[in-house]
Amino acid sequence: MTIKQENKPRLQKRYEEVIKGKMSDSYKYKNVMEIPKITKIVVNSCVKDAGLNQAQIESTVNEIYLITGQKPVVTKAKKSIAGFKIRAGMSLGAKVTLRGKVMYEFLDRLVNVALPRVRDFKGFSHKQFDNKGNFSIGLKEQLVFPEINYDKVEKVRGMNITFVTTAKNSAEAKMLFEEFNIPFMQ
């Protein structure tokens, strides 16, 4: 009887075989569960004039689906804000939460395909970490992902990507992301 090998994403294998060991050696963790890991990635995109054109919400949902491979949820306003012409319940954008294999595959494509296509990119700032080890980045355009066809894009939109980790502080999280080859400024 043979055991079927599970097809794990490349970065997930790297985390289990290499990164866990390096992190454990550096911080001398007593328990394996203390080693920081990425628990989820949240991709969020807001549409500026969502109230005026509902088709923009649909195109944003389709683009996030193409980029992440998972169907996003449409985000809605919780309360009305007259200054921004927003009413409660109005669709404002789309977001998706990635976990497991899909998360590692998205991280791999982000680091190795999308970030090298960003113009004048010098790396991320160390100030993009919060006190709990989470890391947030913003991309100015969705066109850096090869899944998006330039000819079919109605409007260039940015997106926020948040990496949620189990790290206790930003130093642990920074080492974790450096091991995943995410570029930081010097």
C-alpha angles and dihedrals in degrees: 000000000000126000113234112237113233115230103238123186116259096249092047090056089047091051093050097042104034116007097051090055094048092048092048092050093048099047100027096229114195094205130043090226090063092066108106119245138172108259100182145348120219118201113195131179127179125203114222099210099027094140093056098045120029091183088071089062090053093050090048090051091050093048093050089048090053092047099046104025091229128097111253128222119240110240118221134199114261095205140011120265112188095193091061094037091242124147126197111270095021115141110248107170145312137272138183132195116214125201137166121359094354090054094053092045091051091048090051092051092045095052100038104032114017104039094052087056093057111107117242092359112169099169137276125297122249087231091072091083123090124216092268097056099260118140128209129190134178127214119201096211139023091218093087088079112082092217090072114085108220093212093056097050113110097188134004110244133180129223140206120229119195123191113203115202139178091233116131095218142005094264092061091044092049091054090048092053093044088056088054086055096247105159120239130187116254 
